[in-house]
Amino acid sequence: MTAAEKHDLVVHGDIALPDGRLLTAGWLGVTDGRIAEVSEAPLAGADNVEAPGCLILPGFVDAHVHTRSSVDEGITATTGAAAAGGTTTIIDMPFDKPARPVNTRERLEAKVADVHAEAVVDVALYATFPPEGDLAVIGEMAGAGAAAFKVSTIEVDPVRFPRIPDGRLYEAFQEISRTGRPVAAHQENQEIILAQAEAFQGRGQTEPIDHALSRPPVAEAEAAGRLLELAYWTGARLHMVHGTIPRTFELIRWNRDTGVRATGETCLQYLLLTMDALRDQGGRAKCNPPLRTQDDVDALWQQVQGGLIDIVTSDHSPYPLPQKEREDIFEAYAGMPGVETLGSLLYSEGVAKGRIELERFLELVASGPADIFGLAQKGRLEAGADADFVVFDPHVQSTLDETALHYAVGWSPYHGHECQGRVVSTWLRGSCVYDDGRLMAGPGTGRFVRPS
Ligand SMILES: [Zn+2]
């Protein structure tokens, strides 16, 4: 092999190294879908990506996605939107419709087959388990490649998304700790929320803002504290999904100091939107836990800056607008699309606005989620890793247009948002999956990723 043919693909741009340093006008050499070398000196290859002035970032890892919470979306549309947003790996939640939670080894294997047939980018999978029955399914699903386990402290649906009672959680956390995989729980106190919802509806308070007002912060903090206690006494590794208030992360900090293995996640919407979005956008802005106050948003940014929040995700759970825009906010579906906007909007609001350094950004949406979920091939531009990368132009300013996004549901809570920086192209294992507004790959391109 001559030097001129050394790599399958060579990328030339400002390369974001794993420690956050930029290798200005550096070179990335890709062979067999993996990064073969990162170099200051020119490299040669069969194909070339010339990206002067652009950042070469690791493909983003969105650790909280629901491809099948809505049957109208599905794996193909969600992973296509991910590709368009620079996300090359998603970790998908197990609460699939119609009424098919991933709670047995057979269901997990069936979903793995669906991922290989339908996905545009790579997919790792959360599993769950039913409120009753043999907990041996946990070890079986870990063996079949589940990245983590997800449960809920509040009943969303009795079959698909059930509440797991505390007694069962205590046993399940012990079982999960033996697998080495993390456990995550939707952390809201069911009794507080149901009682408040009944009181609000009884008084005729059913405006959009009443969604946020009827789910007080104590409901989240109490459940978070309970889960951390369970983790302390069982040795389970707890990943706190979608924290929305600073106290949740203060509880994590205190528990970490006492030896609990816990990580914390917030979602982009809790950093960009306040509960005022419910007044402005109505049911579109309904999500659980709900959007909070400006003071909470400001405090969460401080925790992002300080490293107390480990990762940022989208909690992508899209629903068509007729299911979101109801007369009574308690009748509206909770969840919003977000997988396509995670990386670019966090860059815009975080790095471009000077709130966080590039290093922190990469931890939040690339190396951090890869580390928590054991995806060793993902999240870093370094020799040996999968050649998943994003050509990102930090200079472009644009206004976010929901009609240009790739969601099947066709809307975004960030419509009209001013954005600094843009995904030019997205590459998965050395192949282009998105280029300048167009998807370049279809179902069957993405693969199932299991933790190492
Ligand atoms: Zn979720």
Residues whose N, C-alpha, C, O or C-beta is under 5 A from the ligand:
A	BS01	ZN	D315
